[in-house]
């Protein structure tokens, strides 16, 4: 054990930078490469009891680094793939209206509330209820030309009040 500690200290000092550079050549991230190099050195330290003294520690170290790099890259690939798949799922399953419909509904209601009574009634009856100009004119006892005029006023007001959404 004492002999291993002394030998391991020399081994660590001679090989840590090589281990770091080797890991970094695969993962291209210095912090991850440091972690991998350190973890691989620690692994050798932890299994010292089972290591054959004649075994080449360099080979063991670099095989460990290779495997840890592969694990890291596979994990990153899965993370990236699931992130992309989630983004695609969100984009495919929603429309921009889903995100803004509640806010837009409130803004439209506020804009409608600012309209004068006749203008508001014409707007609601034609645009929201789908009634014809003639039906609205008869119900409000005004001409169809007046319905057109009131809708034009409503449109101008709505455009001005909802300019940020248009």
KELO-646218 format. One record per residue (C-alpha): z, y, x. Coordinates in steps of 0.001 Angstrom, whole numbers, padded with zeros to 6 digits, always signed. Layout:
ZYX ...
! end
This chain:
+000000+000000+000000 +000994+002464+002706 -002107+001552+004679 -004263+002165+001572 -002706+005606+001008 -003545+006661+004547 -007035+005162+004366 -007626+006677+000912 -006667+010190+002111 -009303+010002+004844 -011812+008469+002403 -011147+011254-000132 -011569+014058+002417 -014789+012587+003776 -016382+011776+000411 -015245+014199-002303 -017936+016813-001584 -020620+014121-001410 -019361+012692-004688 -019420+016134-006301 -022989+016849-005120 -024157+013422-006263 -022674+013920-009758 -024029+017466-009971 -027527+016222-009130 -027464+014372-012468 -025424+016548-014831 -026334+020028-013494 -022913+021365-014469 -020467+022078-011648 -017323+021730-013765 -018445+018423-015240 -019506+017222-011780 -016052+018103-010380 -014397+016173-013205 -016629+013154-012653 -016042+013145-008893 -012284+013505-009366 -012145+010858-012098 -014085+008433-009920 -011741+009015-006973 -008757+008568-009285 -010228+005326-010613 -010365+003927-007079 -006769+005009-006507 -005639+003360-009759 -007291+000018-009003 -006233-000117-005346 -004215-003294-005955 -007315-005182-007036 -009688-003827-004392 -010695-006190-001637 -009797-004430+001669 -013176-005395+003056 -015002-003886+000078 -017185-000828+000645 -015348+002028-001145 -018409+004271-000907 -020444+001849-002985 -017624+001576-005515 -017298+005375-005679 -020990+006056-006177 -021439+003294-008757 -018490+004771-010659 -020017+008267-010466 -023390+006965-011627 -021812+005253-014629 -019721+008298-015545 -022818+010515-015301 -024727+008149-017560 -021869+008171-020074 -021722+011960-019975 -025483+012384-020420 -025592+009874-023279 -022730+011681-024975 -024500+015035-024565 -027705+013534-025955 -025879+012221-029025 -024078+015546-029464 -027309+017486-029219 -029163+015104-031506 -026451+015203-034158 -026300+018986-033893 -030078+019231-034364 -030007+016707-037213 -027203+018633-038945 -029122+021884-038571 -032248+020274-040032 -030232+018816-042894 -028769+022237-043723 -032168+023917-043528 -033857+021268-045654 -031149+021055-048298 -030522+024753-048895 -032435+027881-049552 -031492+031390-048489 -030774+032088-052136 -027911+029558-051988 -026152+031745-049453 -026784+035067-051105 -027022+034253-054804 -023385+034996-055629 -023376+038291-053740 -026794+039220-055095 -025725+038400-058659 -022765+040759-058341 -024957+043506-056899 -027568+043097-059639 -024856+043227-062305 -023444+046420-060783 -026928+047951-060647 -027621+046980-064272 -024298+048541-065295 -025437+051903-063857 -028505+052004-066119 -028516+054144-069260 -028009+052142-072445 -031625+052028-073657 -032925+051332-070146 -030309+048590-069664 -031109+046980-073019 -034854+046975-072310 -034275+045497-068861 -031948+042764-070083 -034066+041826-073074 -037366+041648-071162 -036367+040574-067654 -033327+038439-068379 -034029+037090-071866 -037819+036901-071564 -038541+038802-074768 -041887+040533-075262 -042287+044297-075229 -043068+044179-078955 -039887+042198-079738 -037778+044650-077727 -039492+047672-079299 -038818+046312-082794 -035185+045420-081999 -034421+048827-080455 -036585+050788-082905 -038723+052345-080132 -042390+052125-079207 -043795+049514-076811 -044819+052451-074608 -041132+053472-074438 -040201+049911-073452 -042705+050140-070575 -041272+053501-069503 -037655+052230-069619 -038586+049138-067570 -040270+051368-064997 -037075+053461-064740 -034965+050312-064482 -037225+048946-061743 -036983+052150-059705 -033189+052227-060029 -032831+048532-059179 -035128+048924-056158 -033074+051854-054890 -029696+050168-055439 -030784+046789-054081 -032844+048113-051162 -030749+046179-048618 -031619+042888-050307 -035319+043573-050785 
! end
